[in-house]
């Protein structure tokens, strides 16, 4: 260690003073005890006396400077992301040249080491945002970096240590010249966004955030001393090769990443919210606790390797479809895209068993972006843990370059919703988008926007459509925001109430998007040029005149009546009824507005509702009839499962609380009981015990009737309750199920 040395001691996570150092770093102030003869000196340095003790000493208190607080923040960050050796207090490195007569040292604000990686960090802070030159700091690091590297490598007696120089800044607008000079000197500059990203990331995935840091800085570099190969089974699925193997979580965490907008590259912004939207902190904690209790996971973690893999089959170990061998895993950071099982993997992040346990992995190789996106959606879209807002958010990323018409439509709708939230308009910051903001106090969800556009075919050829997809996004966004700007400006008192009002709420959006569609149709009818014009001036004039009667109607309602209107518009049928009510106000002033639509809408809703109610009533009557034929007066006791009886009896008791005068009729009449059942209950009765023998002649096949009852239930719920994520195929299946049941029940 001749010539160079670290002067101030370092501290590791195993040292007894490590916890104390953390506590000191987390405080925004400094407190120290001094004897009476020392107090005056420190009072002149900005300290204040907080307490005096009988032994003559005083406790002095001083708020940390912005520079000291920032250094501590960065120190804590690197501790949180898994660096195990850091500086204790201020650290200085001896950088004296061998031929120099005077010793020279360099202060290092933060020194962080993990394995064979060392970060030498300079911290620069300002109280308020503004420009500040880093030229002197960059020049000094550039001049001393070789001496610093040598000092560190000699201290640890390891020549293969990788040393990274980092300048962290806060409230500093870095100039382009400083950016260029730092890049030329191989020095990385972090700004507030970078620091916030890794701080948030560490809170979600803990020590695994370290590998995402490495991925950002060392993309394309091989991981030192990484695993060479694992035993694996190679097979084919859908024309694609796959590999099945077991691996320690720690090794997979080094190369893993979850969905983000673009591959992690040096000098490219990483998607700050990707991990927040793809990983639930509470669920990760549950997984961690499960692992601590020696729980194990049988399901595969599904990944896509973005780098080439090598597979060496064992001779005569299989056939053309499947073989045993050894898989050489890509040893690059961020080379394994997690398609499914992210919680099972990242749940190991802060658990010591990540080094010893193994998890099963199913890996694909070099799937194209669209292929892995579609696989991700197919696996996750029906999972309860993945909500519709997240799926709509992901559609805008995954399907961006798709050639599939349906996927392009989903991408277009997602992009419009994000534009509405981002651009300066009435919706700015009022739409919950998982990758952008938190749900609290945001009145409208992304899925409401997207489902409203999708269900009503707002970007269809007869509405806000252009031949080019990107043009459609801009064209539709501009007209939707113009319309809702008029709405918000016309009645700001209600709009500004958010979800406590009518207009700027999920209900309000869905109602008004129905009205907008009719307005577009009307303007096309009056003058088709209006909707083809590049500008929106004439469109705005048309919308303003047509929406005025609606706003006047709402203004004339008192707060209680508007609240009643909002609360009475929670499902799709009610929302259509409310839209029809408001459109009638336009129709009074403009008699040709939506004239045929208003008449047809009423008959359609009534028809669908009657169809479902008639079918459900006939199904209940059939079940009662068949059970009575089989069991006689004991049909309820013998033919209905216990769980179904309990559910129905609970519902009857709730009804009695509401209408106590019906207690005797509801309690004694067995025929009434089945009126409190739902479709799920009816299926349980049909398949219960030997009941199927009574129903087989009516329905034919047990699995088929199960499928159609499920389709009927979904169709019924979609009509009566607004579902934020549906599919046209599912809607068609539901309607077909209604018709199938009616045929079995011999209904017209």
N, C-alpha and C positions, 0 to 999 in steps of 0.2 A: 504493500500500500504506500510505497514511497512517492513523494512529490505531491500527491493529491489526497485529500481526506474530507469526510463529512465532519463538520465541527460540532454542531449541536446534535444531541441524541435523537434518534428515531424511536417510535413506539409502535408496537404491534398489538393486534386484537387480544393476544394472550397475556399481555402485560397487566399487572394489577392496577396501574394508573390509567389504563385506557378509558374506562368509564368516566373517571374524573375529567380527563381531557375532553371527552365528548360534552360533559355538562358545562365546562367552561366555554367551549366553542358555541354552544347553543344559546348562551346568555348574550343579551344586547348591552351588557355593562361589565365593568371590571370592579371587583371589590378586593381590597387587601388590608391587612392589619399593619400598622406602623407604630413605632415608639414615638413619644412626644417630640423628641429632637428631630425626627424625620418628617413630621407632618407638614411643616411650613414649606419644605421643598416640593412636596407633592401637591399641595394646595395651589402653588404657582403653575403646576402642570394641568390644572383643570379638575382636579379631584375635589370632592366635597366630603365633609365629615358626616357620616351616617350615624355612628354610635361611638361612645367613649366607655372604656372599661376601667374597673377599679385598679387593674395592674398598670395603669398609665398608658396603655395602648389605645389607638383609635382605629375604627373601621372606616376606611375611605371608600368612596363610591364615585365612579366616573362612567358616563355613557361612552360606548365604543364609537370610534369614528366610522364613517361610511366605508373607508378602506378596510379597517379591521373587521367590521361586520361582514363585508363581502368575502374576505379571505376565509373567515370561519364558515360561511355558507358553502363555499367551494370545497373546503376540507370535509365538511359533513356530507356533501354530495358524493364525493369519491369514497368515503367510508360506507355510505349507504348502498353503493352499487358494487361493493365487494372487494375494494382494495384493502389489504390487511396490514400494511405497514405505511405509516404516515409520519410527518414531522411532529415533534412535540415542541410547542412554542415556535419561535422563529428559528429557521434553519439557514446556515451559511455553508457554502462549499468553498473549499480552498482551490482557487484557480490560478495559483502562482505559477508562472512559467519556470522551467528548470533553471534558466540562466538569470532569473530576476533576483535582485538584491532585497527587495521589499515584498512582504507577503501581500497577496491580493485575494479577497474573498468576494463571493457573490451571494446576496440574500435570495433565497428561494421562498416565495410566499406559501406555496403548497407543494409538498413532495408526496407522491402516492405510488406505492408499489404493489403489484399483484403478480405472483409467479415471476416470470422473466420480463414483465412489462413495468416500466417506470414512466411516470408523468412528472415533468418539471413544469410548474405552473406559475405564471406571473399574473397578478390580479390588478385590474385598473378600474376605478369607480369614480362616478360623479354624483353629486347630490341631485342634480336635475338633468334631464335629457338634453344633450347637445354635443357638438363636435369636440374632439380632443385628439391631438396627434399622438400616434404610437411610434413615430419614427425612431426616437431615441431608444426606446425599449427593444424594438425589433433589431436595430443595429447592434445593441449590446449583446443580445442573445445570439445573434448571428456570429459575432466575434468570439464569444466564449463557449459556444455549444460543444465544440470538439473537446475542450478542456473539461467541461462539465461531464460529458460522456465518459471521458477517460477516468475522471475521479470516481464516478459511480461504479464503473466496471471494475476498477481496482479495489474499491471498498468491498464489493461483494465477491471479488475474485472470480468473476464470470464475464467472459468476453462476448457472450451471445445475448446479453440483455438488450431488449429493444427499448429505446428511450424516445419519448415523444415530448416536444416542446409546445406548450399551449399558453395563449394569452386569453384570459377570461375578462370580459368587460361587462359593465352594467351602466346604463344611462349614457352610453357613449355612441355617437354616430361615427362609425369608422369610415375614413376616406377611401376612395378607390385606390389611391397611391399606396396607402398603408396595407390594404388588402393584397395588392400585387406584390409589394416588397416582402410581406410575410409568406406568401405562397412561394416566392422565389427562394426564400431561406428555409423552406420546409417547416414553417411555424404555422400552427393552426390558430385561428382567432375564433373565439366563441362570443356570441352576443346574447342578449337577454333571452331570445327565443330558444337558443340552443340549451341554455342552462335550465330554463323552465321545462323544456322537453324531457331532459334526462332526470330532472327532479321528479316530475310527474311519473315518468316511467319507472323509477326506482320504487315509488310507492305502490306500484301495481305488480311488478315482477321481481322486485328485490334485486338479489345479486346477479340475476340473469341479465339485468340492464347493462352489465359490464360487456357482455358479448355483443350487444347492439352498438355500444360505443366502439368496440373494436371493428365491427362491421362497417361503421360509418367511416372510420379513419383508415382501415387497412383492407378495403374491398379489393379483391383480386390477389391478395397475399395469402400464402398458405398458413394454416394454423400450426405453430411449432409443436412438435411432439404429439400430434394428434393420432388417434386410433388408425391403424392401417386397414384392417379388414375384420369382418364378422361372419360367422356361419349364417347362411341364408338359403331360402328356397326361392327359386326363380320360376315364375309362371306367366301366363298371358291372360288378359281380361279385356274384352272389347277390342282386340287387336293391338293392345298395348302391353308391354312387358311390365311386370311388377316384381317386387322383392319383399319377402316376409322374413323378419329377423328380430332378435332381441338385442337391446342396447341399454347401457346405463343412462339415466336421464341427464346427468351432468354432461356427457359427451354429445347427446343430441341437442341439449340447450346451447352448446357452443355454436352450432351451425343453423339453429332454427330461427324462424321469424314468422309472425302472423301477417295477415293481409295488410298491405299499405299501397298507396297509389302508384309508387314507382319503385324499382329496385333500389336498395340502399347503396348509394355511391358517395365517394368522397366529394365534398363541395356541392352535394345535392341536399336539399331540405328533406328530412324524413317526415313522414306523416305523423304529426304530433299526437293525434287522437286515435291512431289505428289500434293501439293496444287497449286504450280505454274502451273503445266500442266493441272490441273482440274478446276482452277478458273482464270478467266480473270479479272484483276484489273479494266479495263475500264468498263466492263459489271457490275461489283459489284457497281461501282460508279453510273452507270445509274439506277440500282435497288434502290440504296439508295435515289437518287433524286426522283424517282417515288414514293417511300414510303413517303417522305417528303410532296409530293403533294397529300397525302391521296389516293394514288393508292392502289389497292388490287389485289391479285392473286387468280384466280379461280381454277387453276390447282393444283393437288396434288403434294406434295413433296413425293417421293417414297423412303422408307427406308427398311432396313432389320435389325431387332433386333438380335444381336448375343447372347443375354441372353434370358432365358425363361421369358415369360410374364404370367400374371394371368388375366383371364377374368371372371367377375361375371355377367352372363346374368340376365336381369330383367325377372321374371316369365311371361310367356305368351306374350312375346314381339316380337316373330318372329316364324320362322319355322326351319326346318332342315338346310336350305341353308343360312339363314340370321337371326341374332338376335341382339337386343339392349342390352347394359349392360355397365359395367364400366371396363376399362382396366387399370391395374396397370403396369406402364411403368418401364422398368429396370432402377434402379437408380445407374448406373455405368458409369464412363467416357468412351467415345469411344465405346458405346454399340449400336449405331445406324449408320449403314453404309448407306451413302446417295447414292442411285442408280440413282436418277434423281431429279433435282431441286436444285442443290447446289448453284447456283447463287441467286435464290429466297430466300434461307435461309441465306447464308452468307452475302447477301446484307443488312441484318438487323444488322450486327455485331457492327457497331459504331453508330447506330441510336437508339435514346431513345424510339422509338415506339416498339422496340423488347420486352419491358416489358408489353405493353398494347395490341398490335395487336395480332391477331391469324392467323395461316396459316393451310390449310387443309393438312392432311398427310394420305398416304396409306402405311401401314406397313405390311411387311411379318415377319415371325418368323423363326429364325434358318435355313435359306436357306444355303445349302452347298456352299462352295467357288465357285465351278464350276457353280452352279445354279445362284448365284447372279452375277457372272461374265458374264454369257450368257445373263441374263436379262439386265444388264448394257449395253452390246454391242448392243443388239437388240433395246434398247430404243435410244441409242446415235449414232449408226453408220450412220444413215440417217439424223442426225441433221447437219445443215450447220455450227453450232458453234463448232462442234467436227471434226477437220480436220484429214486427213488420217495418218499424222505422229503420232498423238496422239493415234489413234486406233492401229496402228502397235506397238507402244510402249507398250500399255496396253495388247495386245495379248501375249507379252512375260511374263507378270505377271499373267494374269487371267487364261490362258490356260496351265499353267505349269504342272499341275497334271491331266489334262483332259484325258479321255479315248476315246474321239471322234476323229476319224482319221483326219477329216478336221481341228479341233481345234489344234490337235498336230502339223499338218503341219504349221499352222499359227504361233504357238509358236516356232517351229524350225527355221523358216525364221526370225522371230523377234530376236531370240537369236543369230543367225549368224550375223545379222546387228550390234547388240550391241557389239559382239566380235570383229568385224572388226574395230569398232571405238575405242575400249578399248585397244586392244593388240598393241604391237610395230610393226607397219607395215606402208605402204604408206597411209592407211586410218586413222591412229590414229588422233583423234581430228578433222577430216574433214567431219564427218557425223552428221547432225543435228538430235539429239534425244531429245524430249521434257523433259524427266526426267533427262537429263545429262547436257545439254548445251543450250546456247542461239543461235538463228538463225543467228544473224549478222555475216557476213564474213565467214560463213561455207558453202563450195561450194556444198555439196551433201546432199540431204534429206534422212531420213530413209525410207520414202515411195518409193523413187526411187530405193533404194537398194532392198527393200522387193518385190516391184512389178516386178523388173527385174528378181529376183530369181523365183518368183511365176509364172509369165507369161511364162517363158522359161523352167519351170519345172527343174531347176538346181538341186533340191534335189530329183528328181524322181529316180526310180530304174535303169534307164539307164544312170544316171549321177552321182552326188555326194551323194550317198545314202549308209547308213549302216543299219543293222537290228535294232540296238538300236538308239533311238532318240537322246540321249545325244552324242553318238558316231558320229551320222550324223552331229550334230552341229560342233564338233571338226574337223571331217574329211573334211567337206565342207569349214569351215573357213580357215583351213590351206592351202587348194588348191586355194581358191579364193584370199587370201592375197598373196600367192606365185606368182600367175599370175599377179596381179596388181603391186606387187613389181618390177617385171621385166619391166612392162610398164613404171612405174614412173622412174626407174633407167635408162631406155633406152633413155628417153627424159625428163630430169628433168626441162629444161627451160620451157616447156609447162605445165608440171604437177604442178609446183610451182605457176603458174598463177591462179590456182583455177578455179572459175567459169568464169574468163576472158580468160581462155585457153580452149582447147578442151578436153584433157584427164581427168582432175580432175574436172568434171562437171556432172550434171545430165544427159545431153545428152551423154557425153563421157562414163559414166558408162553403160548406157543402150546399146549403140553400142558395147562396148567391152564385155559385158556379153553375147551378141549374138555370138560374135567371140569365146569366151571361150567355149561356149557349143559345137560349131563345132570342136574346138581343142580337147575337151574331147572325142567326138565321133571319131575323127581321131586317137587319141592315143589308144583308145580301139580297133579300127580296126587294127592298126599296131602291137600292143602288149598289150593284155588285162591285163597282169600282172602289167603293169605300174599303172593303176588306182586302183588296189587292194593292192598295197604295202603300208605298214605303213608309211614309209618315203616318202619324196617328191623330193628326188634328181633326179631321172629319169624323174619325171613329170616336174620338173623345166627345165631340159635339153631340153625336148621335146617342152615345151612352148616357151623357149627362141629362139629356131631355127625357130619355126613357126611364131612367132610374129615379127621377125626381118624385113621381107619385108613390113609389115604394118607401123612400126615405120619409116623405111627409106622413105616410101612414104610420110608420114606426115612431116618429116623433110625437104623434098625437096619442100614442099609448102611454100610460104612466109606467113607472119603473116596474111595478108589480106585474102588469100585463105583459111587458116585454120579457120579464123573467119567466113568466108562465109560458110564453111562446117558445123561449129557449129550452126550458125544461120539458116541454111537450114535443120537442123535435129531436129526440135522441136516437131514433132508429130511422132506417132509410125510407120506410113508408111515411112516417110522420114528417120527415124532411121534404119529401116530395109534396105532401099536402101543404106544408108551410110555403114552399116555393110557389105552388099553385095559388095559394091565398094572396101572396104578394104580387104575382103576375096578373092577377085579376084587377089589381089597382092600376097597372099599366094599361090593361085592356079597356078599362073604363074611359081613359083619356085617348087611347089609340085602339079603336074597336077591331082593327085588323091584326093586332099584335097577338100571336100565339092562339088565335081563335080556335082552330081545329085541334091544336095540341091540348088545350085546357079541357075540351070535351072528351078527347080520346084518353087522356091521362086518367081521368076519373073512372072511366069504364075499365081500363086496364088494371088499375090497382084493385078495384072492386072484384074483377074477375079472378085475379091471382089469389087474393085473400079468400074469396069464397071457395075456390078450388081446393085450397089447402085445408080449410076448416071442414068442408064436406068430406074430404078423404079421411081426415083424422077421426072424425065422428063415426064414419062407416067402419073404420078399422077397429075402434073401441067396441062398437056394437057387435062386430064379427067375433072378437075375442070373448066377449061376455057370452054370446050365444054358444060358441064352441065349448067353452068351459062348463056351462050349464048342462049341455048335452052329455058331457063326459062325467061330471061330478055331482050334478043336481044342485040342491041347496047348499052343498058344501064347496061350491066352486071357488069362493074367495079363500077359504081356509086351505083347501087342497091344491088349488091350481095356481096360486100366486106365491112367488118366492118370498121368504121372510124379509129380506132387505128391501124389496119393493113395497111390501106392506108397511114397513117402518117409515119409509120416505113419504108414502101417500098419507099415512096417519098424521105425520108431522105437518104436512101441508094442510090437512083438514083442521088441525088444531089452530094453525095460524089463521085460517079462514074464520073459525069460530070466534077468535079474538076480535076480528073485524066486524063480524055480524053475529053477535051472541044469540040473537033470537032464532037463529037457524041451528042451534046446537042439537036439538032432538032429531031433526030431519037429516043432518049431516052424519050424526053418530049412528043412526039405526038403519039407514037405507044403503044396502050393499051395492045396489046398481049405481049409486052416485059416486062411490069411492073411485071407480076407474076414471071418472072425469078429471081427477086430480093427478093422473099419470102423464108422463111425457113419452116421447118415442122410444127413449132408452128403456124405460120400464116395460113398454109393450113388447120389445124384443126379448127382454129377460123372461117375460111370461110365455111367449111363444116357444122358446127353446127349453123351458124349465121341465125337468123330469121327463115324463112320458107325454107332455103336452103336444110335442111335435106331431105325434100320430094323428091328432085332431086337426092339425093345420096343413099337413102335407098335401092333401087333395086340393087345397086352395092355392098354395104358393109353389108347390112342386119341389123346390130345392132349398135347403136350409141356408147355404152360403149365399145364394142369389137373393133371397129375401133379406138377409142381413145387410148385403151391399146396398139394396134399394131403400131399406129403412134408414140407413146412414145418409144416403143421398137426399132422401125426403127431409130428414132432420136438418141437414145443412141448408137446403133450399128454404125451408121454413124459417130458420134463424136468420138467413141472409135477408129475407124479406122483412122480418119483424125487428131485427137489430142490425145497425150499421156495422158491418165487418170491415176493418181497416185494410185487410189484405185478402182479396179473393181472386179468382181466376175464371175467365169466361168458360173454360172447359168444365170446371167444377159446377158453375151455374147451369150449364146444359145438362150435365149428368143429373143434377138435382131435379130439374124439370122433367127429364125422362123418367126418373124414379117415381115422381108423382103420377105420371101417366101409366106406368107399369102397375103400380098399386091399384089404381082405379080399374084397370083391366082385370086384375085378380079379384077385385071386389065386385066385378060386374057392374061398374058405374059408367055412365056415358062420358 
